[in-house]
Amino acid sequence: MKRKPPVSPLEARKAATKRAALNALKRARRTADKAGVELSDWEGEFLSEVTDRVKTYGRAFGDPEKGAPGEALSALQTVKLKEIAAKAKGEKKELKRRPFRRKTGD
């Protein structure tokens, strides 16, 4: 019986981040379906396209400067995924912007 060579820690971490990203994408879609929240066409396409790219390439972005090494999703993709998951849960985030104010010069 032949033994498999041990997996390097880098490869194990890449596989773990890939699984985590796929699970997060699947969880967001499932939560939206269960809650009956209608995702926009763009959001549905985003989830399916990112899932396909992670399955095919192990990560969803090509430029290494857009995300951390060994991560499956870029920083902006992670933010968008969190927004979609929050929308699916029914959590609505209000923008906390204030208008510009004139500086008072004393």
VOPARO-307855 format. One record per residue: x, y, z of N, C-alpha, C, O, CB in turn. Coordinates in Angstrom, 2 decimals. Glycine has a CB too. Example, Ala and Ser with C-alpha at 12.3 -4.5 7.8 and 13.67 -1.06 7.14 Angstrom:
! residues 2
PT       nc1       nc2       nc3      cac1      cac2      cac3       cc1       cc2       cc3       oc1       oc2       oc3      cbc1      cbc2      cbc3
PT     13.19     -5.69      7.80     12.30     -4.50      7.80     13.20     -3.30      7.80     14.24     -3.32      8.46     11.31     -4.47      9.05
PT     12.85     -2.25      7.08     13.67     -1.06      7.14     12.90      0.03      7.87     13.41      1.14      8.04     14.08     -0.60      5.72
***
This chain:
! residues 106
PT       nc1       nc2       nc3      cac1      cac2      cac3       cc1       cc2       cc3       oc1       oc2       oc3      cbc1      cbc2      cbc3
PT      0.83     -1.17      0.00      0.00      0.00      0.00      0.89      1.24      0.00      1.77      1.39      0.85     -0.95     -0.01      1.21
PT      0.64      2.13     -0.96      1.44      3.34     -1.07      0.86      4.42     -0.18     -0.35      4.57     -0.06      1.50      3.82     -2.53
PT      1.75      5.16      0.43      1.34      6.28      1.26      1.36      7.56      0.44      2.19      7.73     -0.46      2.26      6.42      2.49
PT      0.45      8.42      0.75      0.45      9.72      0.10      1.53     10.58      0.74      1.76     10.49      1.94     -0.94     10.41      0.21
PT      2.19     11.39     -0.05      3.17     12.31      0.56      2.43     13.31      1.43      1.30     13.68      1.13      4.00     13.04     -0.53
PT      3.08     13.76      2.50      2.39     14.70      3.38      2.11     16.02      2.66      2.89     16.48      1.83      3.23     14.96      4.64
PT      0.99     16.60      3.00      0.58     17.86      2.39      1.32     18.99      3.10      1.40     19.03      4.32     -0.97     18.05      2.47
PT      1.84     19.92      2.30      2.55     21.04      2.89      1.57     21.95      3.64      0.39     21.99      3.29      3.31     21.84      1.79
PT      2.03     22.65      4.64      1.13     23.55      5.39      0.51     24.63      4.50     -0.63     25.04      4.73      1.89     24.21      6.53
PT      1.25     25.08      3.50      0.72     26.09      2.59     -0.46     25.54      1.79     -1.49     26.21      1.65      1.82     26.59      1.64
PT     -0.30     24.33      1.27     -1.37     23.70      0.50     -2.59     23.43      1.38     -3.73     23.59      0.94     -0.88     22.39     -0.15
PT     -2.35     23.02      2.62     -3.45     22.75      3.54     -4.21     24.04      3.84     -5.44     24.03      3.92     -2.93     22.12      4.84
PT     -3.48     25.15      4.02     -4.14     26.43      4.31     -4.93     26.92      3.10     -6.03     27.45      3.25     -3.10     27.48      4.72
PT     -4.38     26.74      1.89     -5.10     27.14      0.68     -6.39     26.35      0.54     -7.44     26.91      0.20     -4.21     26.94     -0.56
PT     -6.32     25.04      0.79     -7.51     24.21      0.69     -8.55     24.62      1.73     -9.75     24.62      1.45     -7.14     22.73      0.86
PT     -8.09     24.96      2.93     -9.01     25.36      3.99     -9.69     26.69      3.64    -10.89     26.85      3.87     -8.26     25.48      5.32
PT     -8.95     27.65      3.09     -9.56     28.93      2.73    -10.52     28.76      1.56    -11.54     29.45      1.49     -8.48     29.96      2.38
PT    -10.20     27.85      0.65    -11.10     27.57     -0.46    -12.41     26.99      0.05    -13.48     27.41     -0.37    -10.43     26.60     -1.46
PT    -12.32     26.02      0.96    -13.53     25.42      1.55    -14.34     26.47      2.31    -15.57     26.50      2.22    -13.16     24.26      2.48
PT    -13.65     27.32      3.06    -14.34     28.34      3.85    -15.08     29.33      2.93    -16.21     29.72      3.22    -13.33     29.10      4.74
PT    -14.44     29.72      1.84    -15.07     30.65      0.90    -16.29     30.02      0.24    -17.34     30.65      0.13    -14.07     31.11     -0.17
PT    -16.15     28.77     -0.19    -17.27     28.09     -0.82    -18.43     27.92      0.16    -19.59     28.08     -0.21    -16.83     26.71     -1.37
PT    -18.11     27.59      1.40    -19.16     27.45      2.41    -19.85     28.78      2.69    -21.07     28.81      2.85    -18.58     26.89      3.71
PT    -19.09     29.87      2.74    -19.68     31.19      2.98    -20.60     31.59      1.83    -21.68     32.14      2.05    -18.58     32.24      3.18
PT    -20.17     31.33      0.60    -21.00     31.65     -0.56    -22.28     30.82     -0.55    -23.37     31.34     -0.81    -20.21     31.40     -1.86
PT    -22.15     29.53     -0.25    -23.30     28.64     -0.21    -24.26     29.05      0.92    -25.48     29.02      0.75    -22.84     27.18     -0.02
PT    -23.69     29.43      2.06    -24.50     29.84      3.22    -25.29     31.11      2.91    -26.45     31.22      3.31    -23.60     30.05      4.44
PT    -24.66     32.06      2.21    -25.35     33.31      1.87    -26.52     33.03      0.95    -27.61     33.59      1.13    -24.37     34.30      1.22
PT    -26.32     32.20     -0.04    -27.39     31.86     -0.98    -28.52     31.12     -0.26    -29.70     31.42     -0.46    -26.85     31.00     -2.16
PT    -28.15     30.16      0.58    -29.14     29.35      1.30    -29.95     30.22      2.27    -31.17     30.05      2.39    -28.45     28.21      2.07
PT    -29.28     31.13      2.96    -29.97     32.02      3.91    -30.97     32.91      3.17    -32.08     33.12      3.65    -28.95     32.89      4.68
PT    -30.58     33.42      2.02    -31.48     34.26      1.23    -32.68     33.46      0.75    -33.81     33.97      0.76    -30.73     34.88      0.03
PT    -32.46     32.23      0.33    -33.57     31.40     -0.14    -34.54     31.06      0.99    -35.75     31.12      0.81    -33.03     30.11     -0.77
PT    -33.99     30.71      2.17    -34.85     30.36      3.30    -35.66     31.55      3.80    -36.83     31.41      4.16    -34.01     29.80      4.44
PT    -35.03     32.72      3.82    -35.70     33.92      4.31    -36.66     34.50      3.28    -37.48     35.36      3.60    -34.68     34.97      4.72
PT    -36.57     34.04      2.05    -37.43     34.57      1.00    -36.99     35.93      0.51    -37.77     36.66     -0.10    -38.83     34.64      1.49
PT    -35.75     36.29      0.79    -35.21     37.58      0.35    -34.84     37.46     -1.12    -34.14     36.53     -1.53    -33.96     38.00      1.21
PT    -35.31     38.41     -1.90    -35.03     38.41     -3.33    -33.71     39.13     -3.58    -33.60     40.34     -3.38    -36.18     39.08     -4.12
PT    -32.71     38.38     -4.02    -31.42     38.98     -4.37    -31.54     39.61     -5.75    -32.26     39.10     -6.61    -30.28     37.93     -4.33
PT    -30.84     40.69     -5.96    -30.87     41.34     -7.27    -30.16     40.43     -8.27    -29.45     39.50     -7.89    -30.20     42.75     -7.22
PT    -30.36     40.71     -9.54    -29.71     39.92    -10.58    -28.20     39.97    -10.42    -27.50     38.96    -10.57    -30.11     40.41    -11.98
PT    -27.70     41.15    -10.10    -26.26     41.32     -9.94    -25.73     40.48     -8.79    -24.68     39.84     -8.91    -25.91     42.78     -9.72
PT    -26.45     40.46     -7.66    -26.00     39.70     -6.49    -26.02     38.20     -6.76    -25.10     37.48     -6.36    -26.88     40.03     -5.28
PT    -27.06     37.72     -7.44    -27.12     36.31     -7.79    -26.00     35.91     -8.73    -25.39     34.85     -8.58    -28.46     35.98     -8.41
PT    -25.75     36.76     -9.71    -24.67     36.50    -10.66    -23.31     36.56     -9.96    -22.42     35.77    -10.27    -24.72     37.51    -11.81
PT    -23.16     37.49     -9.02    -21.91     37.59     -8.26    -21.64     36.30     -7.51    -20.53     35.77     -7.57    -21.98     38.78     -7.28
PT    -22.65     35.79     -6.81    -22.47     34.57     -6.03    -22.11     33.38     -6.93    -21.22     32.60     -6.59    -23.73     34.26     -5.24
PT    -22.79     33.24     -8.05    -22.52     32.10     -8.92    -21.16     32.22     -9.61    -20.43     31.23     -9.71    -23.62     31.97     -9.98
PT    -20.81     33.42    -10.07    -19.52     33.60    -10.75    -18.35     33.39     -9.80    -17.37     32.73    -10.15    -19.45     35.00    -11.36
PT    -18.45     33.95     -8.60    -17.37     33.80     -7.62    -17.24     32.33     -7.22    -16.12     31.83     -7.07    -17.61     34.69     -6.37
PT    -18.36     31.64     -7.04    -18.32     30.22     -6.71    -17.61     29.43     -7.80    -16.77     28.57     -7.52    -19.75     29.67     -6.49
PT    -17.94     29.71     -9.05    -17.30     29.01    -10.17    -15.80     29.26    -10.20    -15.02     28.34    -10.41    -17.93     29.43    -11.50
PT    -15.41     30.52    -10.00    -13.97     30.84    -10.05    -13.21     30.20     -8.90    -12.07     29.76     -9.08    -13.77     32.35    -10.02
PT    -13.82     30.15     -7.71    -13.14     29.52     -6.57    -13.00     28.02     -6.81    -11.96     27.44     -6.50    -13.91     29.79     -5.26
PT    -14.04     27.39     -7.36    -13.97     25.96     -7.65    -12.91     25.66     -8.70    -12.18     24.68     -8.59    -15.34     25.44     -8.11
PT    -12.84     26.50     -9.74    -11.92     26.25    -10.84    -10.47     26.59    -10.49     -9.57     25.78    -10.72    -12.34     27.05    -12.05
PT    -10.25     27.78     -9.95     -8.89     28.27     -9.76     -8.41     28.27     -8.31     -7.23     28.48     -8.05     -8.79     29.65    -10.29
PT     -9.31     28.03     -7.37     -8.92     28.06     -5.97     -9.01     29.44     -5.35     -8.89     29.58     -4.13     -7.53     27.55     -5.83
PT     -9.23     30.44     -6.17     -9.44     31.80     -5.70    -10.21     32.57     -6.75    -10.27     32.16     -7.91     -8.08     32.50     -5.38
PT    -10.81     33.68     -6.36    -11.73     34.37     -7.25    -11.18     35.65     -7.83    -11.92     36.43     -8.43    -12.99     34.67     -6.52
PT     -9.89     35.89     -7.68     -9.33     37.12     -8.23     -7.98     36.79     -8.85     -7.28     35.88     -8.40     -9.20     38.22     -7.15
PT     -7.62     37.53     -9.87     -6.38     37.25    -10.57     -5.20     38.08    -10.11     -4.07     37.60    -10.11     -6.58     37.46    -12.02
PT     -5.45     39.31     -9.71     -4.38     40.21     -9.32     -3.99     39.94     -7.87     -4.82     40.13     -6.98     -4.80     41.69     -9.51
PT     -2.76     39.51     -7.60     -2.37     39.19     -6.23     -2.38     40.38     -5.28     -2.37     40.20     -4.06     -1.02     38.58     -6.23
PT     -2.39     41.60     -5.81     -2.39     42.77     -4.96     -3.80     43.10     -4.42     -3.94     43.95     -3.55     -1.85     43.96     -5.72
PT     -4.82     42.42     -4.94     -6.19     42.71     -4.51     -6.60     41.91     -3.28     -7.66     42.18     -2.70     -7.16     42.43     -5.62
PT     -5.80     40.96     -2.88     -6.15     40.16     -1.71     -4.91     39.61     -1.06     -3.81     39.67     -1.62     -7.10     39.03     -2.09
PT     -5.08     39.08      0.12     -3.95     38.51      0.85     -3.52     37.20      0.19     -4.35     36.48     -0.37     -4.32     38.27      2.34
PT     -2.23     36.88      0.26     -1.77     35.62     -0.32     -2.41     34.45      0.43     -2.47     34.45      1.66     -0.22     35.51     -0.28
PT     -2.87     33.47     -0.31     -3.49     32.30      0.29     -4.98     32.45      0.55     -5.62     31.50      0.99     -2.81     31.98      1.57
PT     -5.54     33.62      0.28     -6.97     33.84      0.47     -7.71     33.52     -0.81     -7.16     33.65     -1.91     -7.25     35.29      0.91
PT     -8.96     33.09     -0.68     -9.76     32.72     -1.84    -10.55     33.90     -2.41    -10.87     33.92     -3.60    -10.71     31.60     -1.48
PT    -10.86     34.89     -1.57    -11.62     36.05     -2.01    -10.81     37.31     -1.78    -10.05     37.40     -0.81    -12.97     36.13     -1.28
PT    -10.96     38.28     -2.67    -10.29     39.57     -2.48    -10.99     40.32     -1.35    -12.04     39.91     -0.87    -10.28     40.41     -3.79
PT    -10.40     41.42     -0.94    -10.97     42.20      0.15    -12.34     42.75     -0.22    -13.26     42.71      0.60    -10.02     43.36      0.53
PT    -12.49     43.26     -1.43    -13.78     43.82     -1.84    -14.83     42.74     -2.04    -16.01     42.96     -1.75    -13.62     44.61     -3.12
PT    -14.41     41.56     -2.52    -15.36     40.45     -2.66    -15.85     39.99     -1.30    -17.02     39.63     -1.14    -14.71     39.28     -3.40
PT    -14.97     40.00     -0.31    -15.36     39.62      1.05    -16.36     40.61      1.61    -17.34     40.21      2.25    -14.13     39.54      1.96
PT    -16.14     41.90      1.38    -17.07     42.93      1.86    -18.43     42.75      1.19    -19.46     42.79      1.87    -16.51     44.34      1.57
PT    -18.45     42.54     -0.12    -19.71     42.37     -0.84    -20.44     41.12     -0.37    -21.66     41.13     -0.25    -19.45     42.30     -2.36
PT    -19.70     40.04     -0.11    -20.32     38.81      0.39    -20.96     39.04      1.76    -22.05     38.53      2.02    -19.27     37.68      0.48
PT    -20.30     39.81      2.62    -20.86     40.13      3.93    -22.12     40.98      3.79    -23.08     40.79      4.54    -19.83     40.88      4.80
PT    -22.14     41.90      2.82    -23.33     42.72      2.59    -24.50     41.86      2.11    -25.63     42.06      2.54    -23.02     43.81      1.56
PT    -24.23     40.91      1.22    -25.28     40.03      0.72    -25.80     39.15      1.85    -27.01     38.93      1.97    -24.75     39.16     -0.45
PT    -24.90     38.64      2.69    -25.32     37.80      3.82    -26.16     38.61      4.81    -27.14     38.09      5.34    -24.09     37.20      4.53
PT    -25.79     39.86      5.05    -26.57     40.71      5.95    -27.94     41.00      5.37    -28.93     41.02      6.10    -25.82     42.03      6.23
PT    -28.01     41.21      4.07    -29.29     41.45      3.40    -30.17     40.21      3.52    -31.38     40.32      3.73    -29.08     41.83      1.92
PT    -29.56     39.03      3.38    -30.31     37.78      3.47    -30.85     37.55      4.88    -31.92     36.98      5.06    -29.43     36.61      3.05
PT    -30.10     38.01      5.88    -30.54     37.85      7.27    -31.56     38.91      7.67    -32.22     38.78      8.70    -29.35     37.92      8.20
PT    -31.69     39.94      6.87    -32.63     41.00      7.18    -32.01     42.14      7.96    -32.72     43.03      8.43    -33.77     40.44      7.94
PT    -30.72     42.12      8.11    -30.03     43.19      8.82    -29.74     44.30      7.81    -29.04     44.08      6.82    -28.70     42.69      9.49
PT    -30.27     45.44      8.07    -30.02     46.55      7.15    -29.11     47.54      7.84    -29.39     48.00      8.94    -31.34     47.22      6.70
PT    -28.04     47.86      7.18    -27.07     48.80      7.72    -27.37     50.19      7.19    -27.44     50.40      5.98    -25.62     48.37      7.37
PT    -27.54     51.10      8.08    -27.75     52.49      7.68    -26.40     53.15      7.50    -25.46     52.91      8.25    -28.60     53.26      8.74
PT    -26.31     53.99      6.48    -25.10     54.75      6.29    -25.03     55.83      7.36    -26.01     56.55      7.58    -25.03     55.36      4.88
PT    -23.92     55.94      8.00    -23.77     56.92      9.07    -22.95     58.10      8.58    -21.86     58.38      9.08    -23.11     56.27     10.32
PT    -23.49     58.76      7.59    -22.80     59.92      7.04    -23.46     61.18      7.57    -24.67     61.25      7.78    -22.83     59.90      5.48
PT    -22.64     62.14      7.78    -23.14     63.45      8.20    -22.75     64.46      7.14    -21.73     64.29      6.46    -22.59     63.86      9.60
PT    -23.54     65.48      6.98    -23.18     66.49      5.98    -21.93     67.25      6.43    -21.59     67.29      7.61    -24.36     67.47      5.76
PT    -21.27     67.83      5.46    -20.10     68.64      5.78    -20.55     69.87      6.58    -21.61     70.44      6.33    -19.34     69.05      4.48
PT    -19.73     70.24      7.50    -20.08     71.41      8.30    -18.97     72.45      8.17    -17.80     72.15      7.97    -20.28     71.02      9.79
PT    -19.40     73.66      8.28    -18.45     74.75      8.18    -17.60     74.79      9.46    -18.12     74.66     10.57    -19.17     76.10      7.95
PT    -16.33     74.95      9.26    -15.45     75.09     10.44    -15.65     76.46     11.04    -15.74     77.47     10.35    -13.95     74.86     10.05
PT    -15.72     76.45     12.32    -15.87     77.74     13.00    -14.48     78.25     13.34    -13.76     77.62     14.12    -16.76     77.62     14.28
PT    -14.12     79.35     12.79    -12.80     79.93     13.05    -12.87     80.95     14.16    -13.35     82.07     13.94    -12.23     80.56     11.79
PT    -12.42     80.62     15.32    -12.45     81.56     16.44    -11.21     82.36     16.52    -11.06     83.20     17.40    -12.66     80.85     17.75
***
